[in-house]
């Protein structure tokens, strides 16, 4: 297909530049629970609170699916720069 190599090279260059831009950044855990309703209410509170020092695009929502031994866990993390101090959840 014509132009496919250029598109692939452009996409790879964008991914490399994005990786360089966020080098050293880390995911910091904000909240973790095993209760789905508590997870939803926490997210609702985050969206309603406009004084947060970060935007929604830096949030990561994880649902770790459980089995009989390990229950399902819901986590909210935020992407923080390398110079920001580490805080507990």
RARAPE-V15815 format. One record per backbone hydrogen bond with DSSP energy under -1.0 kcal/mol. NH is the residue of the N-H (numbers start at 1). CO is the residue of the C=O. E is the energy in kcal/mol with one decimal. If there is no record, write none. Layout:
NH:CO:E + NH:CO:E
This chain:
4:1:-1.5 + 7:3:-2.1 + 8:4:-2.4 + 9:5:-2.6 + 10:6:-2.6 + 11:7:-2.5 + 12:8:-2.4 + 13:9:-2.2 + 14:10:-2.2 + 15:11:-2.2 + 16:12:-2.2 + 17:13:-2.4 + 18:14:-2.2 + 19:15:-2.2 + 20:16:-2.2 + 21:17:-2.0 + 22:18:-1.7 + 23:20:-1.1 + 25:22:-1.6 + 26:80:-2.0 + 28:78:-3.0 + 30:76:-3.3 + 31:76:-1.7 + 33:74:-2.5 + 39:35:-2.0 + 40:36:-2.4 + 41:37:-2.3 + 42:38:-2.2 + 43:39:-2.2 + 44:40:-2.4 + 45:41:-2.3 + 46:42:-2.1 + 47:43:-2.3 + 48:44:-1.9 + 49:45:-1.8 + 58:55:-1.5 + 59:56:-1.5 + 60:77:-2.8 + 62:75:-2.8 + 64:73:-3.0 + 67:70:-2.4 + 73:64:-2.1 + 74:33:-3.5 + 75:62:-2.7 + 76:31:-2.6 + 77:60:-2.6 + 78:28:-2.4 + 79:58:-2.2 + 80:26:-2.8 + 84:81:-1.3
